[in-house]
Amino acid sequence: MIMSQANEMREEADDTANEAMKAAVLRNFFTADGRLAQIPAQYKKKLIAMQYLVEKLESGRRYTEKEINAFIQQFHDDYATIRREFIIHGYMSRDHEIYEMNSRDQWTKWEKV
């Protein structure tokens, strides 16, 4: 019983720390108008930024490369790098220049990095 309470408390502390880190990354790397000021160099921070962007896409929708590029350009000019990051980290898959969001279980989890 005491062990499960300790585990619960540790998980709550981890969740709180993760939410604080996510909020800090979003505050530090995104401008007031929602653009990504720069792609974070630190791996974990980059994953937070990429996940934040990909979550703005419609789940289940298929996008042409042109549509993905236009979507990304709303947030950052280097659409090719961000599009590649989406693929590398499992947020999206590409088949014949058609992009689709993967299920969350395929995403690289920044919380576990």
Short mmCIF file of the C-alpha atoms (twelve columns), coordinates in Angstrom:
data_MODEL
# 
_entry.id   MODEL 
# 
loop_
_atom_site.group_PDB 
_atom_site.id 
_atom_site.type_symbol 
_atom_site.label_atom_id 
_atom_site.label_alt_id 
_atom_site.label_comp_id 
_atom_site.label_asym_id 
_atom_site.label_seq_id 
_atom_site.Cartn_x 
_atom_site.Cartn_y 
_atom_site.Cartn_z 
_atom_site.pdbx_PDB_model_num 
ATOM 1   C CA . MET A 1   0.000  0.000  0.000   1 
ATOM 2   C CA . ILE A 2   2.716  2.480  0.951   1 
ATOM 3   C CA . MET A 3   4.679  1.525  -2.184  1 
ATOM 4   C CA . SER A 4   1.721  2.248  -4.468  1 
ATOM 5   C CA . GLN A 5   1.220  5.637  -2.786  1 
ATOM 6   C CA . ALA A 6   4.893  6.436  -3.350  1 
ATOM 7   C CA . ASN A 7   4.575  5.427  -7.009  1 
ATOM 8   C CA . GLU A 8   1.480  7.589  -7.410  1 
ATOM 9   C CA . MET A 9   3.252  10.563 -5.865  1 
ATOM 10  C CA . ARG A 10  6.277  10.043 -8.119  1 
ATOM 11  C CA . GLU A 11  4.048  9.842  -11.215 1 
ATOM 12  C CA . GLU A 12  2.221  13.025 -10.184 1 
ATOM 13  C CA . ALA A 13  5.551  14.806 -9.701  1 
ATOM 14  C CA . ASP A 14  6.745  13.570 -13.111 1 
ATOM 15  C CA . ASP A 15  3.518  14.743 -14.768 1 
ATOM 16  C CA . THR A 16  3.838  18.173 -13.136 1 
ATOM 17  C CA . ALA A 17  7.488  18.484 -14.198 1 
ATOM 18  C CA . ASN A 18  6.629  17.406 -17.759 1 
ATOM 19  C CA . GLU A 19  3.816  19.946 -18.023 1 
ATOM 20  C CA . ALA A 20  6.117  22.681 -16.705 1 
ATOM 21  C CA . MET A 21  8.806  21.769 -19.231 1 
ATOM 22  C CA . LYS A 22  6.308  21.681 -22.103 1 
ATOM 23  C CA . ALA A 23  4.929  25.093 -21.110 1 
ATOM 24  C CA . ALA A 24  8.463  26.535 -20.900 1 
ATOM 25  C CA . VAL A 25  9.409  25.201 -24.337 1 
ATOM 26  C CA . LEU A 26  6.233  26.545 -25.934 1 
ATOM 27  C CA . ARG A 27  6.751  29.920 -24.245 1 
ATOM 28  C CA . ASN A 28  10.451 30.139 -25.192 1 
ATOM 29  C CA . PHE A 29  10.341 28.847 -28.769 1 
ATOM 30  C CA . PHE A 30  6.993  30.096 -30.091 1 
ATOM 31  C CA . THR A 31  6.188  33.746 -30.717 1 
ATOM 32  C CA . ALA A 32  3.036  35.459 -29.517 1 
ATOM 33  C CA . ASP A 33  1.474  34.908 -32.952 1 
ATOM 34  C CA . GLY A 34  2.158  31.155 -32.781 1 
ATOM 35  C CA . ARG A 35  5.197  30.896 -35.060 1 
ATOM 36  C CA . LEU A 36  8.166  28.732 -34.172 1 
ATOM 37  C CA . ALA A 37  10.978 31.252 -33.638 1 
ATOM 38  C CA . GLN A 38  13.658 28.609 -34.055 1 
ATOM 39  C CA . ILE A 39  13.849 24.824 -34.079 1 
ATOM 40  C CA . PRO A 40  15.211 23.779 -30.680 1 
ATOM 41  C CA . ALA A 41  18.655 22.171 -30.779 1 
ATOM 42  C CA . GLN A 42  18.097 20.107 -27.633 1 
ATOM 43  C CA . TYR A 43  16.468 16.798 -28.590 1 
ATOM 44  C CA . LYS A 44  13.736 16.759 -25.946 1 
ATOM 45  C CA . LYS A 45  12.747 20.372 -26.619 1 
ATOM 46  C CA . LYS A 46  12.676 19.716 -30.356 1 
ATOM 47  C CA . LEU A 47  10.323 16.777 -29.802 1 
ATOM 48  C CA . ILE A 48  8.003  18.960 -27.720 1 
ATOM 49  C CA . ALA A 49  7.889  21.575 -30.488 1 
ATOM 50  C CA . MET A 50  7.340  18.980 -33.228 1 
ATOM 51  C CA . GLN A 51  4.551  17.264 -31.292 1 
ATOM 52  C CA . TYR A 52  2.888  20.615 -30.626 1 
ATOM 53  C CA . LEU A 53  2.862  21.341 -34.364 1 
ATOM 54  C CA . VAL A 54  1.738  17.906 -35.525 1 
ATOM 55  C CA . GLU A 55  -1.143 17.937 -33.045 1 
ATOM 56  C CA . LYS A 56  -2.608 20.818 -35.072 1 
ATOM 57  C CA . LEU A 57  -3.121 18.495 -38.048 1 
ATOM 58  C CA . GLU A 58  -6.332 16.556 -38.595 1 
ATOM 59  C CA . SER A 59  -6.044 12.957 -37.477 1 
ATOM 60  C CA . GLY A 60  -6.935 10.519 -40.249 1 
ATOM 61  C CA . ARG A 61  -6.621 13.094 -43.013 1 
ATOM 62  C CA . ARG A 62  -4.207 12.475 -45.879 1 
ATOM 63  C CA . TYR A 63  -2.128 15.466 -46.969 1 
ATOM 64  C CA . THR A 64  -0.258 16.078 -50.186 1 
ATOM 65  C CA . GLU A 65  3.326  17.261 -49.832 1 
ATOM 66  C CA . LYS A 66  2.215  20.712 -50.975 1 
ATOM 67  C CA . GLU A 67  -0.458 20.817 -48.232 1 
ATOM 68  C CA . ILE A 68  2.018  19.735 -45.530 1 
ATOM 69  C CA . ASN A 69  4.509  22.347 -46.711 1 
ATOM 70  C CA . ALA A 70  1.837  25.066 -46.591 1 
ATOM 71  C CA . PHE A 71  0.746  23.918 -43.121 1 
ATOM 72  C CA . ILE A 72  4.301  24.017 -41.770 1 
ATOM 73  C CA . GLN A 73  5.050  27.398 -43.382 1 
ATOM 74  C CA . GLN A 74  2.356  28.918 -41.163 1 
ATOM 75  C CA . PHE A 75  4.721  28.201 -38.278 1 
ATOM 76  C CA . HIS A 76  8.271  28.201 -39.720 1 
ATOM 77  C CA . ASP A 77  9.947  28.868 -43.054 1 
ATOM 78  C CA . ASP A 78  12.091 25.694 -43.015 1 
ATOM 79  C CA . TYR A 79  9.251  23.354 -43.947 1 
ATOM 80  C CA . ALA A 80  11.588 20.685 -45.373 1 
ATOM 81  C CA . THR A 81  13.413 20.196 -42.060 1 
ATOM 82  C CA . ILE A 82  10.221 20.086 -40.028 1 
ATOM 83  C CA . ARG A 83  8.528  17.733 -42.492 1 
ATOM 84  C CA . ARG A 84  11.554 15.433 -42.195 1 
ATOM 85  C CA . GLU A 85  11.391 15.632 -38.370 1 
ATOM 86  C CA . PHE A 86  7.722  14.589 -38.513 1 
ATOM 87  C CA . ILE A 87  8.742  11.438 -40.402 1 
ATOM 88  C CA . ILE A 88  11.928 10.659 -38.423 1 
ATOM 89  C CA . HIS A 89  10.141 10.792 -35.072 1 
ATOM 90  C CA . GLY A 90  7.127  8.772  -36.192 1 
ATOM 91  C CA . TYR A 91  4.555  11.563 -36.053 1 
ATOM 92  C CA . MET A 92  3.695  11.046 -39.703 1 
ATOM 93  C CA . SER A 93  4.282  8.525  -42.445 1 
ATOM 94  C CA . ARG A 94  4.718  9.191  -46.136 1 
ATOM 95  C CA . ASP A 95  3.675  7.058  -49.064 1 
ATOM 96  C CA . HIS A 96  4.143  8.393  -52.608 1 
ATOM 97  C CA . GLU A 97  4.203  12.036 -51.450 1 
ATOM 98  C CA . ILE A 98  1.025  11.571 -49.384 1 
ATOM 99  C CA . TYR A 99  1.443  12.277 -45.677 1 
ATOM 100 C CA . GLU A 100 -0.702 10.948 -42.870 1 
ATOM 101 C CA . MET A 101 -0.465 11.292 -39.111 1 
ATOM 102 C CA . ASN A 102 0.512  8.073  -37.339 1 
ATOM 103 C CA . SER A 103 -1.209 6.847  -34.199 1 
ATOM 104 C CA . ARG A 104 0.258  8.286  -31.005 1 
ATOM 105 C CA . ASP A 105 1.802  4.955  -30.012 1 
ATOM 106 C CA . GLN A 106 4.219  5.344  -32.960 1 
ATOM 107 C CA . TRP A 107 5.354  8.827  -31.913 1 
ATOM 108 C CA . THR A 108 8.710  9.371  -30.221 1 
ATOM 109 C CA . LYS A 109 7.709  10.228 -26.636 1 
ATOM 110 C CA . TRP A 110 9.547  13.290 -25.385 1 
ATOM 111 C CA . GLU A 111 8.409  12.432 -21.844 1 
ATOM 112 C CA . LYS A 112 10.541 9.275  -21.998 1 
ATOM 113 C CA . VAL A 113 13.689 10.983 -23.327 1 
# 
